[in-house]
Amino acid sequence: MPEKRTELLVAPVPTGEKSEFPELAQLAAQVGDGRLLKMEYDYTKDVDAALPNADILAKSRLGSDMKSNARVVQHMVQMCFDGKQWDLLNETILALSKKRLLIKVAIARMVRSCCQMVEKMPTEELRMKLIETLRTVTAGKIYVEVERARLTSYVVKKLEAQGKLEEAATMLLELQVETYGSMEVKERVEFLLEQMRLSVAREDYVRASIIAKKISTKFFTKEPVEDQVQNLKLKFYELMITVGLHNNNYLDVCRHYRAIQETPKILGDLEKNKMALKCAVIYVLLAPHGNEQWDLVHRLVQMRDLESILEYKKFLELFINQEIISWTELGKTYQALLRVGTPANPATGIFDDSANGNKRWEDLHVRVGEHNLRMVSKYYTQITFDRLAELLDFPVAEMEQFLCNLIVNGMIPNAKIDRPNRIVNLKAKKAHVDHLDQWADNVRRLTDTLNKVSHLILKEEMVHKNLEQVSAIH
């Protein structure tokens, strides 16, 4: 068996005060070149005086001293910025944002101070790193939503410049700026217009239409109308015109051009005023016939500014007059004016040689045919295929297809086509009950007229009979 050992108690040996020399020597060996430098000045007293104030951030935070807390937080990030400690600046921002019970005003002021530092960063890489840090800090905080929106706008512009359109649009559309009550209306409209522009750029016209409804057009008409507000108005309606043309809503496009023409900035420019009026005239005629379209046509023809472009006024009056329009004659008179233009009246570009321009020219041909058919239906109850094709200036086969489309679309719902006899009935046949009702109504009116006439005859007879009796007495 091993020998059992007993512990011996040893009294401690008294030593002097522990020296810091070994620790300093070890520090010098680790981070320096092994040499120890002689201390030139002892700041122990200054450090002892400053240490009690080191917890001022916690004191101001726990004591709800809003003003002092904000000053301390701003000073901390400013010291990092002045010292060009960029990594420490980002770490300080993140650390302060996670402080428990930190006053919201302090965070808001810190974020605003950091937003001013963004433009002063020496390199683009450091600037983007600071922006991402600030976006991380401001995520989900309502009281710094405006600053987050501005920082996001900067990132979106950079992404768009790099060709990352889809990523930029997705990032900007995440901002629900219409709910930001602390943001000025003008800035809010600018953000919404940017969202519309990016949506149109990626051909998301449905989302662009939804965003457009979030912008109140009353903002553009408030007095006094500033130049910047007018620019926003023009940008808004240009985007709306793009959306309207994609959906072939010609009547809406006409309204948008009228709104552009009524802008003071456009009214002061004669050429732009004329161009907006020309576009309004053409698009109102391209729109399908209806009550709103007919009302807008008459409103346009009564405008005084239309006197400066008489050719377009005469072209508009062709559709107001209750007469048939010859497509051949119209082409000879107005095709060069509308598609090519003249030195006095430049073309609008609506009927250019592109696919969309040719389609709009075909739509104009259809509108002329609809106008002519409305005129024909006023004077004919029945008409042959050949005669109707001659009046509409269509080949017979195209005329039949055109007529079928109008009947299906409800433009002339009462028309019926008798293909074996090649006859078009423009008036609907009445049912037997309707004929009986009309006959009964005619009989009733006839009997009423007879009763009235017999009453008047009896009245006259009585008057003359009394006059004869009076004359006999005398």
Backbone hydrogen bonds, N-H to C=O, Kabsch-Sander energy under -0.5 kcal/mol:
donor,donor_aa,acceptor,acceptor_aa,energy
24,L,20,E,-2.5
25,A,21,F,-2.7
26,Q,22,P,-2.4
27,L,23,E,-2.4
28,A,24,L,-2.5
29,A,25,A,-2.0
30,Q,26,Q,-1.6
31,V,27,L,-2.5
32,G,28,A,-1.5
34,G,28,A,-1.3
43,Y,41,Y,-0.7
47,V,43,Y,-2.5
48,D,44,T,-2.6
49,A,45,K,-1.9
50,A,46,D,-1.8
51,L,47,V,-2.3
53,N,50,A,-1.1
54,A,51,L,-1.6
56,I,53,N,-1.4
59,K,55,D,-2.2
60,S,56,I,-2.8
61,R,57,L,-2.0
62,L,58,A,-3.0
63,G,59,K,-2.4
64,S,61,R,-1.0
65,D,60,S,-2.4
66,M,64,S,-1.4
69,N,65,D,-2.6
70,A,66,M,-2.0
71,R,67,K,-2.0
72,V,68,S,-2.5
73,V,69,N,-2.2
74,Q,70,A,-2.5
75,H,71,R,-2.4
76,M,72,V,-2.0
77,V,73,V,-1.8
78,Q,74,Q,-2.2
79,M,75,H,-2.2
80,C,76,M,-1.6
81,F,77,V,-2.0
82,D,78,Q,-3.0
83,G,79,M,-2.1
84,K,81,F,-1.3
85,Q,80,C,-2.4
86,W,84,K,-1.2
89,L,85,Q,-2.1
90,N,86,W,-2.0
91,E,87,D,-2.3
92,T,88,L,-2.6
93,I,89,L,-2.2
94,L,90,N,-2.2
95,A,91,E,-2.6
96,L,92,T,-2.8
97,S,93,I,-1.9
98,K,94,L,-0.9
98,K,95,A,-0.6
99,K,96,L,-1.1
102,L,99,K,-1.3
107,I,103,I,-1.6
108,A,104,K,-2.7
109,R,105,V,-2.6
110,M,106,A,-2.4
111,V,107,I,-2.6
112,R,108,A,-2.3
113,S,109,R,-2.4
114,C,110,M,-2.3
115,C,111,V,-2.1
116,Q,112,R,-1.4
117,M,113,S,-0.9
118,V,114,C,-0.9
119,E,115,C,-0.6
120,K,117,M,-0.7
121,M,118,V,-1.2
127,R,123,T,-1.8
128,M,124,E,-2.5
129,K,125,E,-2.0
130,L,126,L,-2.2
131,I,127,R,-2.2
132,E,128,M,-2.4
133,T,129,K,-1.9
134,L,130,L,-2.5
135,R,131,I,-2.7
136,T,132,E,-2.0
137,V,133,T,-2.1
138,T,134,L,-2.5
139,A,135,R,-0.7
141,K,138,T,-1.9
142,I,140,G,-0.6
144,V,141,K,-1.1
145,E,142,I,-1.6
148,R,144,V,-1.9
149,A,145,E,-2.1
150,R,146,V,-2.1
151,L,147,E,-2.3
152,T,148,R,-2.4
153,S,149,A,-2.1
154,Y,150,R,-1.6
155,V,151,L,-1.9
156,V,152,T,-2.6
157,K,153,S,-2.1
158,K,154,Y,-1.7
159,L,155,V,-2.4
160,E,156,V,-2.6
161,A,157,K,-2.1
162,Q,158,K,-1.4
163,G,160,E,-1.4
164,K,159,L,-2.5
165,L,163,G,-1.5
168,A,164,K,-2.1
169,A,165,L,-2.7
170,T,166,E,-2.2
171,M,167,E,-2.1
172,L,168,A,-2.2
173,L,169,A,-2.4
174,E,170,T,-0.7
174,E,171,M,-0.5
175,L,172,L,-1.4
176,Q,174,E,-0.6
177,V,175,L,-1.3
179,T,176,Q,-1.9
180,Y,177,V,-1.7
181,G,179,T,-1.2
183,M,180,Y,-0.8
188,R,184,E,-2.4
189,V,185,V,-2.5
190,E,186,K,-1.9
191,F,187,E,-2.1
192,L,188,R,-2.3
193,L,189,V,-2.5
194,E,190,E,-1.9
195,Q,191,F,-2.1
196,M,192,L,-2.3
197,R,193,L,-2.8
198,L,194,E,-2.4
199,S,195,Q,-2.0
200,V,196,M,-2.6
201,A,197,R,-2.3
202,R,198,L,-1.6
203,E,200,V,-1.5
204,D,199,S,-3.5
205,Y,203,E,-1.0
208,A,204,D,-1.7
209,S,205,Y,-2.0
210,I,206,V,-1.8
211,I,207,R,-2.6
212,A,208,A,-2.0
213,K,209,S,-1.1
214,K,211,I,-1.5
215,I,212,A,-1.3
216,S,214,K,-0.6
217,T,215,I,-0.5
219,F,216,S,-1.5
220,F,217,T,-0.9
221,T,218,K,-1.0
222,K,219,F,-0.6
226,E,224,P,-0.8
230,Q,226,E,-1.9
231,N,227,D,-1.9
232,L,228,Q,-2.0
233,K,229,V,-2.3
234,L,230,Q,-2.5
235,K,231,N,-2.2
236,F,232,L,-2.5
237,Y,233,K,-2.4
238,E,234,L,-2.0
239,L,235,K,-1.9
240,M,236,F,-2.1
241,I,237,Y,-2.1
242,T,238,E,-1.8
243,V,239,L,-2.2
244,G,240,M,-2.7
245,L,241,I,-2.6
246,H,242,T,-1.7
247,N,243,V,-1.6
248,N,245,L,-0.7
249,N,244,G,-2.6
250,Y,248,N,-1.4
253,V,249,N,-2.0
254,C,250,Y,-2.1
255,R,251,L,-1.8
256,H,252,D,-2.2
257,Y,253,V,-2.2
258,R,254,C,-2.0
259,A,255,R,-2.1
260,I,256,H,-2.1
261,Q,257,Y,-2.4
262,E,258,R,-1.6
263,T,260,I,-1.4
266,I,263,T,-0.9
267,L,263,T,-2.5
268,G,264,P,-1.6
269,D,266,I,-1.2
270,L,268,G,-0.6
273,N,269,D,-2.1
274,K,270,L,-2.3
275,M,271,E,-2.3
276,A,272,K,-2.3
277,L,273,N,-1.9
278,K,274,K,-2.6
279,C,275,M,-2.3
280,A,276,A,-2.0
281,V,277,L,-2.5
282,I,278,K,-2.4
283,Y,279,C,-2.5
284,V,280,A,-1.8
285,L,281,V,-1.3
286,L,282,I,-1.5
287,A,283,Y,-1.1
294,W,290,G,-2.7
295,D,291,N,-2.2
296,L,292,E,-2.3
297,V,293,Q,-2.0
298,H,294,W,-1.7
299,R,295,D,-1.8
300,L,296,L,-2.2
301,V,297,V,-2.1
302,Q,298,H,-0.9
303,M,300,L,-1.6
306,L,303,M,-0.8
307,E,304,R,-2.0
308,S,305,D,-1.3
309,I,306,L,-1.3
312,Y,309,I,-0.5
313,K,309,I,-1.5
314,K,310,L,-2.7
315,F,311,E,-1.9
316,L,312,Y,-1.9
317,E,313,K,-2.2
318,L,314,K,-1.2
319,F,315,F,-0.5
319,F,316,L,-0.9
320,I,316,L,-0.5
320,I,317,E,-0.6
321,N,317,E,-2.4
323,E,321,N,-2.0
326,S,324,I,-0.5
327,W,325,I,-0.6
330,L,326,S,-2.6
331,G,327,W,-2.2
332,K,328,T,-1.9
333,T,329,E,-2.1
334,Y,330,L,-3.1
335,Q,330,L,-0.5
335,Q,331,G,-1.5
338,L,334,Y,-2.8
339,R,335,Q,-2.6
340,V,336,A,-1.6
341,G,336,A,-3.1
342,T,345,N,-2.8
347,A,340,V,-0.7
351,F,338,L,-0.6
352,D,349,G,-0.8
358,N,354,S,-2.4
359,K,355,A,-1.9
360,R,356,N,-2.2
361,W,357,G,-1.7
362,E,358,N,-1.9
363,D,359,K,-2.2
364,L,360,R,-2.0
365,H,361,W,-1.7
366,V,362,E,-2.0
367,R,363,D,-2.3
368,V,364,L,-2.2
369,G,365,H,-2.1
370,E,366,V,-2.4
371,H,367,R,-2.3
372,N,368,V,-2.4
373,L,369,G,-2.3
374,R,370,E,-2.1
375,M,371,H,-1.8
376,V,372,N,-2.4
377,S,373,L,-2.4
378,K,374,R,-0.6
378,K,375,M,-0.7
379,Y,375,M,-0.6
379,Y,376,V,-1.3
380,Y,376,V,-1.9
383,I,424,V,-1.8
385,F,422,R,-1.7
388,L,384,T,-2.3
389,A,385,F,-2.7
390,E,386,D,-1.9
391,L,387,R,-2.2
392,L,388,L,-2.5
393,D,389,A,-0.9
394,F,389,A,-2.0
399,M,395,P,-3.0
400,E,396,V,-2.3
401,Q,397,A,-1.8
402,F,398,E,-2.8
403,L,399,M,-2.7
404,C,400,E,-2.2
405,N,401,Q,-2.1
406,L,402,F,-1.8
407,I,403,L,-2.1
408,V,404,C,-2.5
409,N,405,N,-2.4
410,G,406,L,-0.6
410,G,407,I,-0.6
411,M,406,L,-2.0
412,I,406,L,-1.0
415,A,412,I,-1.5
416,K,425,N,-2.6
418,D,416,K,-0.6
418,D,423,I,-3.4
419,R,417,I,-0.9
422,R,418,D,-0.7
422,R,419,R,-0.6
423,I,418,D,-2.3
424,V,383,I,-3.0
425,N,416,K,-3.1
425,N,423,I,-0.5
426,L,381,T,-2.2
426,L,424,V,-0.8
427,K,381,T,-1.0
435,H,431,A,-2.0
436,L,432,H,-2.5
437,D,433,V,-2.5
438,Q,434,D,-2.4
439,W,435,H,-2.7
440,A,436,L,-2.8
441,D,437,D,-2.2
442,N,438,Q,-2.3
443,V,439,W,-2.6
444,R,440,A,-2.3
445,R,441,D,-2.2
446,L,442,N,-2.2
447,T,443,V,-2.7
448,D,444,R,-2.2
449,T,445,R,-2.0
450,L,446,L,-2.5
451,N,447,T,-2.5
452,K,448,D,-2.0
453,V,449,T,-2.4
454,S,450,L,-2.8
455,H,451,N,-2.1
456,L,452,K,-2.1
457,I,453,V,-2.4
458,L,454,S,-2.5
459,K,455,H,-2.1
460,E,456,L,-2.4
461,E,457,I,-2.4
462,M,458,L,-2.2
463,V,459,K,-2.1
464,H,460,E,-2.4
465,K,461,E,-2.3
466,N,462,M,-2.1
467,L,463,V,-2.0
468,E,464,H,-2.1
469,Q,465,K,-1.8
470,V,466,N,-2.0
471,S,467,L,-2.1
472,A,468,E,-1.8
473,I,469,Q,-1.7
474,H,470,V,-1.8
